[in-house]
Amino acid sequence: MSLLEGELAEIIGDALVAADIPYDMTIPRLHQEPPPDDWPSWQEWLAPITVVEHEFQGFIDTYDARLIAAGVVNVGDVKIVIIQQGMPFRPDLTDTITARGATYTILDIAEDPARATLEVRAKR
């Protein structure tokens, strides 16, 4: 456990929200209700699959031109900063993020030492 975790993460998250920097984003995931406990194992479960939009707060930023020139990130990649406070789960590399009408594919995820935010490298 980092010395920066805990209260500091909450302070950072609250400060970003108070500064009105983050906005609503979603991660859509497929969901299927599990079968009841008494469902016969030999019978196929055909519950409908629905898309659940998981909401959270974050903002989109750009990468420094030096990172692009050095080949660390690609032209067109964006930095999505997610506030972890209130985040329902940690995103996976298979997830997409929808923000302000655009959909982004996750390429990489990094966490800050205080565990206040996640930095997601994504492409549109």
Secondary structure as UniProt FT lines:
FT   TURN            3..4
FT   HELIX           7..18
FT   TURN            19..20
FT   STRAND          23..32
FT   TURN            37..38
FT   TURN            41..42
FT   STRAND          49..61
FT   HELIX           65..69
FT   TURN            70..71
FT   TURN            75..76
FT   STRAND          78..83
FT   TURN            85..86
FT   TURN            93..94
FT   STRAND          96..99
FT   TURN            100..101
FT   STRAND          102..111
FT   TURN            113..114
FT   STRAND          117..123
//
